[in-house]
Amino acid sequence: MARLDRAALFAYGLFGMPLAMVALPVYVYVPQLYAERFGLSLTLIGTALLLARLFDAFLDPVLGLWIDGTRRADGYRRFVLLAVPLLAAGFVALFHPPELAAGAPLMWFMVALLVVYVGFSLATISHQSWGAALTQAPDQRSRLTATREGCGLIGVIIAAALPALGPSWWLTAAFLVVLAGSVLLLTRAAPLPERTLRSHGGWSELLVPFRSKLFRWLFAVFVVNGIAAAIPATLFLFFASDRLRLGQQAGLFLVLYFVAAAASMPLWVALAKRLGEARAWMLSMLLAVAGFIWAFGLGAGDAIAFGIICVLSGLTLGADLALPPALLAAVIHQAGDSGKREGVYFGSWSWATKMNLALAAGVSLPLLEWLGYVPGLQSQAGGQALSIAYAVVPCLLKLSAAALLWRAPLRTI
């Protein structure tokens, strides 16, 4: 299928909204929720996130292999439906722990995380593989991924805004309603790939993506760039609360960031069409560093300056969301694996995404605690360490990713 009309794009892409409504709260709100409600230390929370993510990440390629192994034309739809109950149950358990969880909060935290992660992984890999199999036309790849990620950004904005507007159950109720509606539209109205999936050749299929030189380069850039983005996401609430002392406005800053990202999507799609996806992505990385490095110098009360930084950074986020999956679809096509092995490619891709987030939480949180930062306690040493971890380290990693992308043979695909 070369060209998709707007109705088809929307029917397919809307499912990105509930997936994003899961992702943001897990990455941003969970550490603070369990630290404040149950008194878990940052080291315990960071370690738990790392271990859960490691398990989940190494499961992703296996899930991709499983998805590729079905011959059914509606295989992607089938796996999405399997994932939905896990997503719903895990989300409720993670964000609304009952009183009995106080007896073993770390165990409850770990089990709920694993349920959410498995459901999220199965749904995400199925959904992204479905999209990559729909079209390999260069002018359509970025449209499809931008639609999916644009819907995801709307979900992120909802997830960022609702906790500041009302009780926590509002977010849960909104998530469940959006999940049900988008699944109904996806399974009833979204187009299926023209070619059916075929059975795989065994466990050796897991290594197929890494036999491609183009995939290895793209994977390396994606990992470095992903860690650069994951560190500020993990530390955002701590930075807003303890460095800027603007914790009550944290939701507003997130909304500014993601609204700017959503608004930038058409621009990055147009630039990708004109410059190519790789060049447009590289430009976004350089602009991200230029806009974000100023966060290092911020202090208490710098609301306007931080709001401007959030908007500038958000404008570059649109490229990070729309362009890498489009490049991956091109790599799959170049390797001759379109319609056959999208699952194992996106399984490895999802593995990288989760390892980025796991390393960001599992390394940055214990490191900050070791350097003397204590959440809620104002100190010069702790504040300085927080600023370096939040702003300087990600910018250095972002520049490294841009350098890798410059060297990568991806600008001609």
Long-range contacts (C-beta under 8 A, 24 or more apart in sequence): 1-134, 1-135, 1-191, 1-193, 1-194, 2-135, 2-137, 2-140, 3-135, 3-137, 3-140, 4-134, 4-135, 4-140, 4-143, 4-144, 4-191, 7-189, 8-189, 8-190, 8-191, 9-143, 9-144, 9-147, 10-147, 10-151, 10-185, 11-185, 11-186, 11-188, 11-189, 11-190, 11-191, 12-130, 12-131, 12-134, 12-144, 12-147, 12-148, 12-186, 12-190, 12-191, 13-144, 13-147, 13-148, 13-150, 13-151, 14-151, 14-181, 14-182, 14-185, 14-186, 15-80, 15-123, 15-127, 15-148, 15-151, 15-182, 15-183, 15-185, 15-186, 16-127, 16-148, 16-149, 16-150, 16-151, 16-152, 16-155, 17-151, 17-152, 17-154, 17-155, 17-158, 17-178, 17-182, 18-87, 18-155, 18-175, 18-178, 18-179, 18-182, 18-183, 19-120, 19-123, 19-124, 19-127, 19-152, 19-155, 20-151, 20-152, 20-153, 20-154, 20-155, 20-156, 20-159, 21-155, 21-156, 21-158, 21-159, 21-171, 21-174, 21-175, 21-178, 21-179, 22-87, 22-91, 22-116, 22-120, 22-175, 23-120, 23-156, 24-155, 24-156, 24-159, 24-160, 24-254, 25-95, 25-159, 25-171, 26-94, 26-113, 26-116, 27-230, 27-233, 27-234, 27-357, 28-233, 28-234, 28-236, 28-237, 28-254, 29-95, 29-163, 29-237, 30-94, 30-95, 30-113, 31-234, 31-237, 31-361, 31-365, 32-237, 32-238, 32-375, 33-95, 34-105, 34-109, 35-375, 37-97, 37-105, 38-101, 38-102, 38-105, 40-105, 40-106, 40-109, 41-369, 42-365, 42-366, 42-368, 42-369, 42-375, 43-365, 43-366, 43-369, 44-106, 45-109, 45-361, 45-365, 46-361, 46-362, 46-363, 46-364, 46-365, 46-366, 47-362, 47-366, 48-106, 48-109, 48-110, 48-113, 49-113, 49-357, 49-358, 49-361, 49-362, 50-358, 50-359, 50-361, 50-362, 51-110, 52-110, 52-113, 52-114, 52-117, 52-358, 53-117, 53-354, 53-355, 53-357, 53-358, 53-361, 53-362, 54-355, 54-358, 55-114, 55-117, 56-114, 56-117, 56-118, 56-121, 56-354, 57-350, 57-351, 57-354, 57-355, 57-358, 58-351, 59-118, 59-121, 60-121, 60-125, 60-347, 60-348, 60-350, 60-351, 60-354, 61-206, 61-344, 61-347, 61-348, 61-351, 62-206, 62-347, 63-121, 63-122, 63-125, 63-343, 63-347, 64-125, 64-129, 64-206, 64-343, 64-344, 64-345, 64-346, 64-347, 64-348, 64-350, 65-200, 65-203, 65-205, 65-206, 65-343, 65-344, 65-347, 66-343, 67-125, 67-126, 67-129, 67-197, 67-343, 67-347, 68-129, 68-197, 68-198, 68-199, 68-200, 68-205, 68-340, 68-341, 68-342, 68-343, 68-344, 69-197, 69-199, 69-200, 70-197, 70-199, 71-196, 71-197, 71-198, 71-199, 72-196, 72-197, 73-192, 73-193, 73-196, 73-197, 74-192, 75-196, 75-197, 76-126, 76-127, 76-129, 76-130, 76-133, 76-192, 76-193, 77-130, 77-186, 77-187, 77-190, 77-192, 79-122, 79-123, 79-125, 79-126, 80-122, 80-123, 80-126, 80-127, 80-183, 80-186, 80-187, 81-183, 81-187, 82-122, 83-119, 83-120, 83-121, 83-122, 83-123, 83-126, 84-119, 84-123, 84-179, 84-183, 85-119, 86-115, 86-116, 86-118, 86-119, 86-122, 87-116, 87-119, 87-120, 87-123, 87-179, 88-119, 88-176, 88-179, 89-115, 89-119, 90-114, 90-115, 90-116, 90-117, 90-118, 90-119, 91-116, 91-172, 91-175, 92-172, 95-168, 95-171, 95-172, 96-168, 96-169, 96-172, 117-354, 121-350, 121-354, 124-346, 124-350, 125-343, 125-346, 125-347, 125-350, 126-343, 127-186, 128-325, 128-342, 128-346, 128-349, 128-350, 129-342, 129-343, 129-345, 129-346, 130-190, 130-193, 130-342, 131-325, 131-329, 132-325, 132-328, 132-329, 132-332, 132-338, 132-342, 132-345, 132-346, 133-193, 133-195, 133-338, 133-339, 133-342, 134-191, 134-193, 135-329, 136-329, 136-330, 136-332, 136-333, 136-338, 138-330, 139-273, 141-277, 141-326, 141-329, 141-330, 142-268, 142-269, 142-272, 142-273, 142-277, 142-322, 142-323, 142-326, 143-269, 144-326, 145-321, 145-322, 145-323, 145-325, 145-326, 145-329, 146-265, 146-266, 146-268, 146-269, 146-318, 146-321, 146-322, 148-325, 149-265, 149-318, 149-321, 149-322, 149-325, 150-262, 150-265, 150-322, 152-321, 153-258, 153-261, 153-262, 153-265, 153-318, 153-321, 154-262, 156-254, 156-258, 157-254, 157-255, 157-258, 157-259, 157-262, 160-251, 160-254, 160-255, 160-258, 161-251, 161-254, 161-255, 163-251, 164-248, 164-250, 164-251, 164-252, 165-251, 193-339, 194-339, 195-339, 197-339, 197-340, 197-343, 198-340, 200-341, 200-344, 205-341, 205-344, 206-344, 206-347, 206-348, 208-337, 208-341, 208-344, 209-335, 209-341, 209-344, 209-345, 209-348, 210-348, 212-331, 212-334, 212-335, 213-409, 214-331, 214-334, 214-335, 214-409, 214-410, 214-413, 215-328, 215-331, 215-335, 215-345, 217-404, 217-407, 217-408, 217-409, 217-410, 218-324, 218-327, 218-328, 218-331, 218-408, 218-410, 219-348, 219-349, 219-352, 220-404, 220-408, 221-401, 221-404, 221-405, 221-408, 221-410, 222-324, 222-349, 222-352, 223-352, 223-355, 223-356, 224-397, 224-400, 224-401, 224-404, 225-285, 225-320, 225-324, 225-397, 225-398, 225-401, 226-352, 226-353, 226-356, 226-357, 227-356, 227-359, 227-360, 227-397, 228-394, 228-395, 228-397, 228-398, 228-400, 228-401, 229-317, 229-320, 229-356, 229-394, 230-356, 230-357, 230-359, 230-360, 230-361, 231-360, 231-364, 231-389, 231-390, 231-393, 231-394, 231-397, 232-292, 232-390, 232-391, 232-394, 233-357, 233-360, 234-357, 234-360, 234-361, 234-364, 234-365, 235-364, 235-368, 235-386, 235-389, 235-390, 236-390, 238-368, 238-373, 238-375, 238-386, 239-295, 239-386, 239-387, 239-390, 240-306, 241-375, 241-376, 242-373, 242-375, 242-376, 242-377, 242-378, 242-382, 242-383, 242-386, 243-298, 243-299, 243-300, 243-383, 243-386, 243-387, 243-390, 244-298, 244-299, 244-300, 244-301, 244-302, 244-303, 244-306, 245-300, 245-301, 245-378, 246-301, 246-303, 246-306, 249-303, 252-307, 253-306, 253-307, 253-310, 254-310, 256-307, 256-310, 256-311, 256-314, 257-310, 257-311, 257-313, 257-314, 257-317, 258-314, 258-317, 259-314, 260-310, 260-311, 260-312, 260-313, 260-314, 260-315, 260-317, 261-314, 261-315, 261-317, 261-318, 261-321, 262-318, 263-315, 263-318, 264-314, 264-315, 264-316, 264-317, 264-318, 264-319, 265-318, 265-321, 265-322, 267-315, 267-318, 268-318, 268-319, 268-322, 268-323, 269-322, 271-319, 272-322, 272-323, 272-326, 276-411, 276-412, 277-323, 277-326, 277-327, 277-330, 277-410, 278-323, 278-327, 278-405, 278-408, 278-410, 278-411, 278-413, 279-411, 280-319, 280-323, 281-319, 281-320, 281-323, 281-324, 281-327, 281-405, 282-402, 282-405, 282-406, 283-319, 284-316, 284-318, 284-319, 284-320, 284-323, 285-316, 285-398, 285-399, 285-401, 285-402, 285-405, 286-402, 287-312, 287-315, 287-316, 288-313, 288-316, 288-317, 288-398, 289-395, 289-398, 289-399, 289-402, 291-315, 291-316, 292-391, 292-394, 292-395, 292-398, 293-391, 293-392, 293-395, 294-391, 295-387, 295-390, 295-391, 296-387, 296-388, 296-390, 296-391, 296-392, 297-387, 298-387, 325-349, 327-410, 327-413, 330-413, 331-410, 331-413, 334-413, 364-389
